[in-house]
Amino acid sequence: MTQETMPFSAQDCLIALMMSISMSDTNIRTAELVSIQQVVDHLPIFADYDVGRIKVVAHITERLLDEQDGLDALFAVIREQLPEDLFETGYALAVEVGVADNFLGQPELRMLEEIRYELNIDRLHAAAIETAARIRHRTL
C-alpha cells in the first residue's frame, strides 16, 4: 500500500478540510499554505503527524475537487474517518486558513457553507468560530 492509497487518518481529514478551503478559489495563496504549516507545527492534534503526508493529502484533495462528485466523495471520507467530536475543530481550521489572507471570496464562503452543512455544524457555533478567526487576523 503506497502513501497515496493509504486511507485518510483523522489528521489527514483535517488537512483535507484546510486544503479544500485554500483550493476552493483555484488560487492557493502563500498565506494559506503558511497557515496550514503553522497549524500542523503547533497544534497538539498534529503532534505525531507525518508532515510528509501533507503533500499527499493535498494531491488527493485536489484530484477529488477536480472530479464530478469528488466533493461528495471527500466529505464521505471525512465523515467516516474524522471523529464527530472533531467536526467543529475541522471547521475551525478551515476558517483559520480561509481568513489567513484577510479575504474570504465567494468560492471560499461557499466551501465553508458546504463544510458546515456536511459536518452538521450548528450555525451559532459556526458564527462564534468565524468571529474568533476574524478577530485573530485583524490588522491595524
C-alpha positions in Angstrom: 0.0 0.0 0.0 1.5 3.3 -1.1 1.3 6.5 0.8 -1.1 7.8 -1.8 -3.5 4.9 -1.4 -3.5 4.7 2.4 -6.8 5.6 4.0 -7.1 9.0 5.5 -6.4 9.4 9.2 -8.3 11.8 11.3 -5.4 14.2 10.9 -5.4 13.8 7.1 -9.1 14.7 7.2 -8.2 18.0 9.0 -5.5 18.7 6.4 -8.0 18.0 3.6 -10.5 20.4 5.1 -7.9 23.1 5.3 -6.6 22.4 1.7 -10.2 22.4 0.4 -10.6 26.0 1.5 -7.3 27.0 0.0 -8.1 25.3 -3.3 -11.7 26.5 -3.4 -10.9 29.7 -5.3 -8.3 28.0 -7.5 -5.7 30.4 -6.2 -3.7 28.8 -3.4 -2.2 31.7 -1.6 1.1 31.7 0.3 -0.6 33.0 3.5 -3.0 30.0 3.4 -0.1 27.5 3.0 1.8 29.2 5.8 -1.3 29.0 8.0 -1.7 25.2 7.3 2.0 24.7 8.1 1.7 26.7 11.4 -1.3 24.7 12.4 0.4 21.4 11.8 3.6 22.6 13.5 1.9 24.0 16.7 -1.4 22.3 17.5 -1.3 19.2 19.8 -3.6 17.2 17.5 -0.8 17.1 14.9 2.0 16.2 17.4 2.6 12.8 15.9 1.6 13.6 12.4 3.9 12.7 9.5 4.2 16.1 7.7 5.2 14.3 4.6 1.5 13.4 4.3 0.5 17.0 3.7 1.6 16.9 0.0 -0.1 13.5 -0.4 -3.4 14.7 1.1 -3.2 18.0 -0.9 -2.8 16.0 -4.1 -5.7 13.7 -3.3 -7.9 16.6 -2.3 -7.0 18.5 -5.4 -7.9 15.4 -7.6 -11.2 14.9 -5.8 -12.1 18.6 -6.1 -11.5 18.4 -9.9 -13.8 15.3 -10.3 -17.5 15.4 -10.7 -19.0 14.2 -7.4 -15.5 14.4 -5.9 -16.5 16.8 -3.2 -19.2 14.4 -2.1 -16.6 11.6 -2.0 -14.2 13.8 0.0 -16.9 14.6 2.6 -17.9 10.9 2.8 -14.3 10.0 3.7 -14.1 12.9 6.2 -17.4 11.9 7.9 -16.2 8.3 8.1 -12.6 8.9 9.3 -12.9 12.0 11.4 -14.4 11.5 14.9 -17.6 13.5 15.2 -16.2 15.4 18.2 -13.6 16.9 15.8 -16.0 18.2 13.2 -16.0 21.7 14.8 -12.2 21.5 15.0 -12.1 20.8 11.3 -14.4 23.7 10.6 -12.3 26.0 12.8 -9.1 25.0 11.0 -10.8 25.6 7.6 -11.9 29.0 8.7 -8.5 29.8 10.0 -6.9 29.0 6.6 -9.7 30.9 4.8 -9.1 34.1 6.7 -5.3 33.8 6.6 -5.0 36.3 3.8 -7.7 38.6 5.3 -10.1 37.9 2.5 -12.9 35.4 2.0 -14.1 35.4 -1.5 -17.4 33.8 -2.7 -15.8 30.4 -3.5 -14.3 30.2 0.0 -17.6 31.3 1.6 -19.4 28.6 -0.4 -16.9 25.9 0.6 -17.3 27.0 4.3 -21.1 26.7 3.8 -20.7 23.2 2.4 -18.4 22.2 5.2 -21.0 23.5 7.8 -23.7 21.5 6.0 -21.7 18.3 5.5 -20.4 18.2 9.1 -23.6 19.4 10.6 -22.0 22.4 12.3 -24.5 24.4 14.3 -24.9 27.9 12.8 -24.4 29.6 16.2 -21.2 27.6 16.8 -20.0 28.4 13.3 -20.6 32.1 13.8 -18.5 32.0 17.0 -15.7 30.2 15.2 -15.8 32.7 12.3 -15.8 35.7 14.6 -12.9 34.4 16.6 -10.9 33.8 13.4 -11.6 37.3 12.1 -10.6 38.8 15.4 -7.3 36.9 15.4 -6.4 38.1 11.9 -7.3 41.8 12.2 -4.7 44.3 11.3 -4.2 48.0 12.2 
